Amino acid sequence: MLPQEGSRDLSRRLRIAWLWAKRLLVRRSLFVAEAELGWLGWERTDFFDDELNEAVGKVREFEDTQASLMNTTAELAARKTALDGEVAREKAAYEQERAALDEERKAVSAQLDEKETARRQKLETVERFERAVEELGRSERRLENQSHAFMLIDNPDADTRKEAREVSDELSRHAVERRVVRADQTKAAEEAAGYEPEIARLRGELKRIDAAAEAARARHEEAGQKFGAEVRDLERERKESHTKIADLDREKRNPYRIIGASLADHGISPINQPAALEKVLELREREARLTQAMEELEALCAAMDMGIFVAFYLLLGAVIFALSVVVWHFMR
C-alpha cells in the first residue's frame, strides 16, 4: 500500500509541476495577447474607470514621445544621408584633383627627363671633344719634337727637307683641327648650359605639383576626420534614439495589457480586429482549465495520509541515497 499510494502522490506532484510550467507559458502568451488587444483598441476605453483612463493617458504620453523620437530618428537618417553625399562629393573632388595633378606631373616629368637627357648628351659630347683636344696636343708635341730635330740637322738632304715639310704641314692641320674641335666643344658646352634654366623651371614645377598634391591630401584627411566625427555623433544619437524607442515599447506593454484586460473583461474588440479579443478569451480559458486541474491535483495531494506521505518520501530518499552511493563506488 505504501509504494502504491506514494507513487500516486509523486505522479500527481510531477503533473502539478508540468501543469505549472505549461500555465506559465500560457500566462506569458496571455500577457502578450492582452497587450496587443490594448494596443489595437486603447482608443475605445474613454468610458471606463480611472485606472484605465490613467493607463490611456500613459499610452498617449508614450505615443507622443515615441512619435517625437521617431521624427528625430528620421531627421538623423536624413542628416546621415546628406552627410554621406558630402563625403562622396568630397572624395570625388579629391580624386579628380589628384588625377589632374598626377597627369600634370607625368607630363612635366617627361619634359624634365627629355631636357636632362639632352643636357647629359651635350656634356658627354664636351668630354669627347676634350679628349680629342688632349689627343691632338700629344700628337702636336710629338710633331714639334720631330720638327725641332729636323731644324738641328746641318745641310739636310732632299728627303730630310721633304719630311720636315710634311711634319710642318701636319702641325698646321693639327692646329686647324684643334681650333675646330675647341669651337665645337664651346658650342656644345653653351648648348648644355642653355638647358639648365629650363631644367630648373621644370624641377620647380614638380615641387609645386608635389606641394599641391600634399596639400590636397592633407585637406582630404582633415575632411575625412571631420566627416568621421560627424558620422560617429550621428550614429550615437541614432543609437540613443532607437534605445529610447525600445525602452518606450517595453514601458508601454503594461498599460496596454491593463487596457487589453479591461477590453476583454467587457467583451470589447478593436474595430475590424475581432480575432485579438478571441485570442485573449481563448488563452484565459486555457489558463483557467490548467489552474482548475492543478487545484484538483493539489486537493488530492492534501488528502493523502501524512504518515504514508512521510514514510514514502523517507523511503524514496533512502533509495536515492543508496543508489548514489553505489554509483559513486563504481565510478571511483
Secondary structure, DSSP 8 states (H G I E B T S, - for coil): -HHHHHHHHHHHHHHHHHHHHHHHHHHHHHHHHHHHHHHHHGGG-TTS-HHHHHHHHHHHHHHHHHHHHHHHHHHHHHHHHHHHHHHHHHHHHHHHHHHHHHHHHHHHHHHHHHHHHHHHHHHHHHHHHHHHHHHHHHHHHHHHHHHHHHHT-SS--HHHHHHHHHHHHHHHHHHHHHHHHHHHHHHHHHHHHHHHHHHHHHHHHHHHHHHHHHHHHHHHHHHHHHHHHHHHHHHHHHHHHHHHHHHHHHHHHHHHHHHHHHHHHTT---TT-HHHHHHHHHHHHHHHHHHHHHHHHHHHHHTS-HHHHHHHHHHHHHHHHHHHHHHHHHH-
